[in-house]
């Protein structure tokens, strides 16, 4: 299937798309993906180093801090191709953590941390909580003043790549208001990390217990920018999840079409039957819609109002597209499709994870109704 839809890419996006397509295809064949399922880290450190050398971690970081000075719109084609290859790793979590520092970090934090992240240091976000919802400002974890510092308390869930991270950006309540803390991973004991069992086995997700961790005042990001930053990071995450799901959709469609062209039943290739052809066409149409929404959202991301609407539309459409395409692939593979050995299940697991991070389709459609209908 062609990788080029009728979308007007910027020059930077087109170049990154070409490089990322070749890189992810070569570095993350499905055999590699499966081999990493049982790996403790869940990604190949050598490939991570190559990604840093390509400058991908610096794409959306200002030049003054060692970055390239572009934006999230240029990160999208990279994440899309990573999703297409089911590539594992801390790229998205590190990109989001870097955006938190770009948006709300103090000058000292930006000067210290952003160059390291551009060079390959790993970071992640710790925003989710056991009893929280998708509103990132609803926080139960706390930072309580004690002597010349603050003592953290509470638990965070779904903290991706926490074991490998050098830094964790943690949301807490301080003096009754949301706050963000740049927490060194070394401050978190191994006993305070518990790996979670999640549906997408290509990922590494952890529960982090914060109880008793002490931080200084200079660990907090700029308090005046926290609420705006949380809202923006919510959209950033959904944009990149949409890109990942779009890439996965076209990949699972290709995988299914290849099977339909080689599997015979009653002396005919099963791809010749209308009952199978029509759903594949529906899946491809849904993919084209999702990808159009994705790059529309990327283009409008910095536009007040329009960016939020476009991003929420992209998330719902991309989730629907990958869910449908992966489900049809499982069905079309028959009994084999329900086994662990069928690659279709990797995409279905990916869709279930991505759809339910930072708001599912029902949540985003409700938000869209409020935005569009008042």
MOCOR-V225206 format. One record per residue. PSI is psi in degrees with one decimal (NA if undefined). NEAR is the number of other C-alpha atoms within 8 Angstrom. D_CENTER is the distance of its C-alpha to the mean C-alpha in Angstrom with 2 decimals. Layout:
psi:PSI near:NEAR d_center:D_CENTER
psi:PSI near:NEAR d_center:D_CENTER
This chain:
psi:138.9 near:4 d_center:23.92
psi:141.3 near:4 d_center:23.75
psi:-9.7 near:4 d_center:20.56
psi:107.2 near:5 d_center:22.13
psi:168.9 near:6 d_center:22.08
psi:77.4 near:4 d_center:24.41
psi:138.8 near:7 d_center:22.17
psi:98.0 near:4 d_center:23.37
psi:148.4 near:7 d_center:21.13
psi:165.1 near:6 d_center:22.02
psi:-41.5 near:6 d_center:23.62
psi:-42.1 near:8 d_center:20.80
psi:-43.2 near:11 d_center:18.19
psi:-42.6 near:9 d_center:20.66
psi:-44.9 near:8 d_center:21.26
psi:-36.6 near:11 d_center:17.68
psi:-45.2 near:11 d_center:17.17
psi:-46.7 near:8 d_center:20.30
psi:-44.7 near:8 d_center:19.58
psi:-36.2 near:12 d_center:16.03
psi:-50.1 near:10 d_center:17.47
psi:-43.3 near:8 d_center:20.25
psi:-50.9 near:8 d_center:18.47
psi:-37.0 near:12 d_center:15.79
psi:-43.5 near:9 d_center:18.61
psi:-36.5 near:7 d_center:20.95
psi:-16.2 near:8 d_center:18.90
psi:58.9 near:12 d_center:16.99
psi:162.3 near:9 d_center:19.60
psi:-28.3 near:9 d_center:19.28
psi:-39.4 near:7 d_center:21.90
psi:-41.7 near:9 d_center:19.81
psi:-46.4 near:13 d_center:16.83
psi:-36.7 near:8 d_center:19.42
psi:-33.5 near:8 d_center:21.09
psi:-9.3 near:11 d_center:18.06
psi:-31.6 near:9 d_center:17.73
psi:4.7 near:7 d_center:20.59
psi:140.8 near:8 d_center:19.83
psi:-43.8 near:4 d_center:19.55
psi:-37.2 near:9 d_center:16.88
psi:3.7 near:13 d_center:14.98
psi:166.3 near:9 d_center:14.75
psi:113.1 near:9 d_center:17.62
psi:-31.9 near:6 d_center:18.53
psi:-40.4 near:6 d_center:20.63
psi:-37.9 near:8 d_center:17.90
psi:-42.2 near:11 d_center:15.83
psi:-40.8 near:9 d_center:19.07
psi:-39.6 near:8 d_center:19.47
psi:-39.7 near:10 d_center:16.14
psi:-40.3 near:13 d_center:17.37
psi:-29.8 near:8 d_center:20.73
psi:-12.3 near:6 d_center:19.44
psi:9.7 near:10 d_center:18.32
psi:-34.7 near:11 d_center:14.66
psi:-14.6 near:16 d_center:13.87
psi:-0.7 near:14 d_center:16.59
psi:-49.8 near:14 d_center:15.70
psi:22.0 near:15 d_center:14.99
psi:135.7 near:18 d_center:17.38
psi:149.0 near:11 d_center:21.00
psi:-33.4 near:8 d_center:23.65
psi:-15.6 near:5 d_center:25.70
psi:23.3 near:10 d_center:23.21
psi:8.1 near:11 d_center:22.91
psi:-176.4 near:14 d_center:20.23
psi:-23.6 near:11 d_center:20.65
psi:20.7 near:10 d_center:20.63
psi:-151.1 near:10 d_center:18.57
psi:-172.8 near:9 d_center:15.74
psi:-28.5 near:10 d_center:12.24
psi:-31.5 near:12 d_center:14.01
psi:-15.4 near:13 d_center:14.64
psi:-29.5 near:12 d_center:11.15
psi:-50.6 near:12 d_center:10.27
psi:-29.4 near:13 d_center:12.64
psi:-48.7 near:13 d_center:11.41
psi:-35.9 near:13 d_center:7.85
psi:-45.3 near:15 d_center:9.96
psi:-30.2 near:14 d_center:12.28
psi:-41.5 near:14 d_center:10.11
psi:-36.0 near:14 d_center:9.17
psi:-35.0 near:15 d_center:12.89
psi:6.8 near:14 d_center:13.94
psi:32.4 near:12 d_center:11.78
psi:129.8 near:11 d_center:11.40
psi:161.2 near:10 d_center:10.45
psi:171.2 near:11 d_center:10.10
psi:25.3 near:11 d_center:9.03
psi:-50.1 near:7 d_center:8.18
psi:-44.7 near:9 d_center:4.91
psi:-39.0 near:12 d_center:6.76
psi:-39.4 near:13 d_center:9.85
psi:-42.9 near:10 d_center:9.18
psi:-40.4 near:13 d_center:8.58
psi:-39.8 near:13 d_center:11.59
psi:-38.9 near:12 d_center:13.49
psi:-36.1 near:11 d_center:13.16
psi:-41.3 near:12 d_center:14.61
psi:-37.9 near:13 d_center:17.41
psi:-40.5 near:10 d_center:18.03
psi:-39.2 near:8 d_center:18.43
psi:-0.3 near:12 d_center:20.34
psi:149.1 near:12 d_center:21.30
psi:166.2 near:9 d_center:25.02
psi:-39.3 near:6 d_center:26.65
psi:-43.0 near:7 d_center:27.22
psi:-43.3 near:11 d_center:23.64
psi:-45.1 near:12 d_center:22.39
psi:-31.4 near:9 d_center:25.16
psi:-44.1 near:8 d_center:24.60
psi:-40.9 near:8 d_center:20.87
psi:-43.3 near:14 d_center:19.35
psi:-36.8 near:11 d_center:21.56
psi:-40.9 near:9 d_center:20.60
psi:-39.3 near:14 d_center:16.84
psi:-32.0 near:15 d_center:17.70
psi:-7.0 near:10 d_center:19.86
psi:-1.5 near:10 d_center:17.40
psi:144.2 near:9 d_center:17.44
psi:139.9 near:11 d_center:14.37
psi:166.5 near:17 d_center:13.16
psi:171.2 near:17 d_center:10.93
psi:142.5 near:12 d_center:11.17
psi:86.2 near:12 d_center:13.57
psi:-33.0 near:10 d_center:13.74
psi:147.9 near:11 d_center:14.06
psi:158.6 near:12 d_center:17.65
psi:-35.1 near:7 d_center:19.79
psi:16.5 near:4 d_center:21.61
psi:173.8 near:10 d_center:19.35
psi:-162.0 near:8 d_center:17.91
psi:2.6 near:6 d_center:15.06
psi:109.6 near:6 d_center:17.17
psi:-12.1 near:11 d_center:15.93
psi:-6.9 near:7 d_center:19.54
psi:98.9 near:7 d_center:20.86
psi:134.0 near:12 d_center:21.12
psi:-27.5 near:9 d_center:23.56
psi:146.5 near:12 d_center:23.15
psi:158.4 near:12 d_center:25.87
psi:114.0 near:12 d_center:27.26
psi:129.7 near:9 d_center:31.05
psi:134.9 near:8 d_center:33.45
psi:118.3 near:7 d_center:35.66
psi:-123.0 near:5 d_center:38.07
psi:20.2 near:6 d_center:36.42
psi:-161.8 near:10 d_center:32.80
psi:139.2 near:13 d_center:30.45
psi:126.3 near:14 d_center:29.81
psi:152.1 near:15 d_center:26.44
psi:143.3 near:12 d_center:26.44
psi:-178.8 near:10 d_center:24.16
psi:142.9 near:12 d_center:21.26
psi:144.2 near:15 d_center:17.49
psi:165.1 near:13 d_center:15.44
psi:43.6 near:11 d_center:12.01
psi:102.1 near:15 d_center:11.84
psi:138.0 near:12 d_center:9.64
psi:28.3 near:16 d_center:11.84
psi:-36.5 near:13 d_center:14.52
psi:-31.0 near:8 d_center:17.31
psi:-10.3 near:7 d_center:16.47
psi:148.3 near:12 d_center:15.65
psi:-28.5 near:10 d_center:18.48
psi:144.0 near:11 d_center:17.38
psi:123.6 near:16 d_center:15.79
psi:113.9 near:14 d_center:15.59
psi:134.7 near:11 d_center:17.17
psi:134.0 near:12 d_center:18.17
psi:169.0 near:14 d_center:21.80
psi:127.1 near:13 d_center:24.86
psi:121.8 near:10 d_center:27.57
psi:38.2 near:6 d_center:30.92
psi:5.1 near:5 d_center:29.64
psi:150.4 near:6 d_center:26.82
psi:143.4 near:13 d_center:23.06
psi:157.2 near:12 d_center:22.47
psi:136.3 near:13 d_center:19.86
psi:131.8 near:12 d_center:20.84
psi:100.5 near:11 d_center:19.91
psi:126.2 near:11 d_center:20.73
psi:133.8 near:9 d_center:21.68
psi:-31.5 near:11 d_center:20.43
psi:-17.8 near:6 d_center:24.08
psi:-12.0 near:7 d_center:25.12
psi:118.7 near:10 d_center:23.44
psi:157.0 near:7 d_center:25.70
psi:-31.6 near:5 d_center:24.65
psi:-21.6 near:5 d_center:26.27
psi:-3.8 near:10 d_center:23.93
psi:128.9 near:13 d_center:20.89
psi:119.5 near:8 d_center:20.65
psi:135.2 near:8 d_center:18.27
psi:147.7 near:9 d_center:17.17
psi:115.0 near:5 d_center:17.75
psi:164.5 near:7 d_center:14.82
psi:-34.7 near:8 d_center:14.82
psi:101.4 near:10 d_center:12.26
psi:-4.4 near:8 d_center:14.39
psi:-10.9 near:11 d_center:12.35
psi:160.7 near:10 d_center:10.38
psi:114.3 near:11 d_center:12.34
psi:143.5 near:14 d_center:12.34
psi:151.9 near:15 d_center:15.30
psi:132.1 near:14 d_center:17.61
psi:121.6 near:11 d_center:19.05
psi:123.2 near:10 d_center:22.58
psi:-9.0 near:12 d_center:23.55
psi:125.1 near:9 d_center:27.22
psi:-5.4 near:7 d_center:29.64
psi:129.9 near:10 d_center:27.41
psi:134.7 near:8 d_center:29.23
psi:156.6 near:10 d_center:27.89
psi:168.9 near:9 d_center:29.89
psi:-36.0 near:7 d_center:29.82
psi:-1.7 near:5 d_center:28.30
psi:-16.4 near:9 d_center:25.07
psi:138.2 near:11 d_center:24.27
psi:171.6 near:15 d_center:22.49
psi:112.5 near:10 d_center:24.57
psi:-28.6 near:10 d_center:25.36
psi:-16.8 near:5 d_center:26.34
psi:3.0 near:9 d_center:22.87
psi:-49.8 near:13 d_center:20.85
psi:-43.3 near:9 d_center:20.86
psi:-38.9 near:7 d_center:19.97
psi:-42.5 near:11 d_center:17.14
psi:-43.7 near:10 d_center:15.66
psi:-41.0 near:9 d_center:15.98
psi:-41.2 near:8 d_center:14.45
psi:-32.9 near:11 d_center:11.36
psi:-43.2 near:10 d_center:10.96
psi:-39.0 near:11 d_center:11.12
psi:-47.7 near:10 d_center:8.96
psi:-42.4 near:10 d_center:5.91
psi:-34.7 near:13 d_center:7.38
psi:-46.1 near:15 d_center:8.16
psi:-34.0 near:13 d_center:5.11
psi:-37.9 near:10 d_center:4.35
psi:-42.0 near:13 d_center:8.02
psi:-43.7 near:16 d_center:8.19
psi:-42.0 near:14 d_center:6.68
psi:-35.5 near:18 d_center:9.13
psi:-45.0 near:18 d_center:11.80
psi:-42.1 near:15 d_center:11.93
psi:-34.2 near:15 d_center:12.28
psi:-49.8 near:15 d_center:14.89
psi:-31.6 near:12 d_center:17.14
psi:-44.4 near:10 d_center:17.02
psi:-28.7 near:13 d_center:18.17
psi:-46.4 near:14 d_center:20.71
psi:-43.5 near:9 d_center:22.09
psi:-41.6 near:9 d_center:22.34
psi:-43.5 near:10 d_center:24.20
psi:-40.9 near:10 d_center:26.48
psi:-39.8 near:8 d_center:27.52
psi:-42.5 near:9 d_center:28.55
psi:-25.3 near:10 d_center:30.44
psi:-10.7 near:9 d_center:32.33
psi:-21.4 near:7 d_center:33.49
psi:128.9 near:9 d_center:34.17
psi:145.1 near:8 d_center:37.68
psi:130.1 near:7 d_center:39.21
psi:36.2 near:4 d_center:42.84
psi:6.3 near:5 d_center:43.31
psi:148.7 near:7 d_center:40.65
psi:132.7 near:12 d_center:37.07
psi:-19.2 near:11 d_center:35.03
psi:-10.6 near:11 d_center:33.13
psi:-10.5 near:8 d_center:36.43
psi:133.0 near:8 d_center:36.40
psi:-32.3 near:7 d_center:35.48
psi:-21.4 near:6 d_center:33.90
psi:-33.6 near:11 d_center:31.17
psi:-43.9 near:10 d_center:31.17
psi:-45.6 near:8 d_center:30.60
psi:-32.3 near:9 d_center:27.37
psi:-40.2 near:12 d_center:25.94
psi:-42.9 near:8 d_center:26.98
psi:-41.2 near:8 d_center:25.39
psi:-40.5 near:12 d_center:22.06
psi:-40.2 near:10 d_center:22.38
psi:-42.4 near:8 d_center:23.39
psi:-37.9 near:11 d_center:20.44
psi:-45.2 near:14 d_center:18.14
psi:-40.1 near:9 d_center:20.13
psi:-45.8 near:9 d_center:19.86
psi:-41.9 near:13 d_center:16.08
psi:-35.8 near:12 d_center:15.88
psi:-43.6 near:9 d_center:18.54
psi:-40.0 near:13 d_center:16.78
psi:-51.3 near:17 d_center:13.59
psi:-22.3 near:10 d_center:15.82
psi:-42.7 near:9 d_center:18.02
psi:-41.0 near:14 d_center:15.30
psi:-41.5 near:13 d_center:14.45
psi:-38.9 near:8 d_center:18.23
psi:8.4 near:10 d_center:18.94
psi:-37.4 near:12 d_center:16.10
psi:-0.4 near:6 d_center:18.63
psi:126.8 near:7 d_center:21.32
psi:126.9 near:6 d_center:22.35
psi:-58.7 near:6 d_center:22.04
psi:-39.0 near:9 d_center:21.21
psi:-42.0 near:13 d_center:17.70
psi:-45.9 near:11 d_center:16.92
psi:-47.8 near:10 d_center:18.70
psi:-37.7 near:14 d_center:17.11
psi:-42.3 near:16 d_center:13.49
psi:-37.5 near:13 d_center:14.46
psi:-43.2 near:12 d_center:16.32
psi:-41.4 near:15 d_center:13.56
psi:-44.4 near:16 d_center:11.33
psi:-42.8 near:13 d_center:14.51
psi:-42.5 near:12 d_center:15.70
psi:-39.1 near:16 d_center:12.73
psi:-44.2 near:14 d_center:12.62
psi:-41.4 near:9 d_center:16.38
psi:-49.0 near:15 d_center:16.48
psi:-39.8 near:16 d_center:14.47
psi:-46.8 near:11 d_center:16.18
psi:-46.8 near:9 d_center:19.53
psi:-41.8 near:13 d_center:19.33
psi:-39.2 near:16 d_center:18.33
psi:-44.1 near:10 d_center:20.97
psi:-36.2 near:10 d_center:23.57
psi:-43.6 near:13 d_center:22.96
psi:-45.5 near:13 d_center:23.68
psi:-42.8 near:9 d_center:26.74
psi:-22.5 near:9 d_center:28.06
psi:1.5 near:9 d_center:28.01
psi:-143.9 near:8 d_center:30.42
psi:-36.9 near:6 d_center:31.01
psi:-32.0 near:8 d_center:29.06
psi:-22.5 near:13 d_center:25.94
psi:5.7 near:10 d_center:26.06
psi:162.9 near:8 d_center:26.25
psi:-22.3 near:6 d_center:23.80
psi:-15.4 near:5 d_center:24.92
psi:127.1 near:11 d_center:23.69
psi:-18.6 near:8 d_center:20.43
psi:-33.0 near:13 d_center:19.81
psi:-25.9 near:13 d_center:18.86
psi:-39.8 near:9 d_center:15.89
psi:-37.3 near:14 d_center:14.44
psi:-40.1 near:12 d_center:15.66
psi:-40.9 near:11 d_center:14.08
psi:-42.0 near:11 d_center:10.63
psi:-40.9 near:13 d_center:11.47
psi:-38.1 near:11 d_center:12.74
psi:-53.3 near:11 d_center:9.82
psi:-40.1 near:10 d_center:7.30
psi:-34.1 near:12 d_center:10.41
psi:9.3 near:8 d_center:11.26
psi:130.8 near:8 d_center:8.49
psi:32.3 near:8 d_center:9.67
psi:123.8 near:10 d_center:12.43
psi:-177.0 near:10 d_center:13.68
psi:-39.2 near:10 d_center:15.78
psi:-43.8 near:7 d_center:18.91
psi:-48.4 near:8 d_center:17.61
psi:-34.8 near:13 d_center:16.43
psi:-35.9 near:11 d_center:19.65
psi:-40.5 near:8 d_center:21.69
psi:-39.7 near:8 d_center:20.26
psi:-38.6 near:12 d_center:21.00
psi:-41.5 near:9 d_center:24.46
psi:-41.6 near:8 d_center:25.11
psi:-39.2 near:8 d_center:24.02
psi:-30.0 near:6 d_center:25.95
psi:-8.7 near:6 d_center:28.85
psi:NA near:5 d_center:29.39
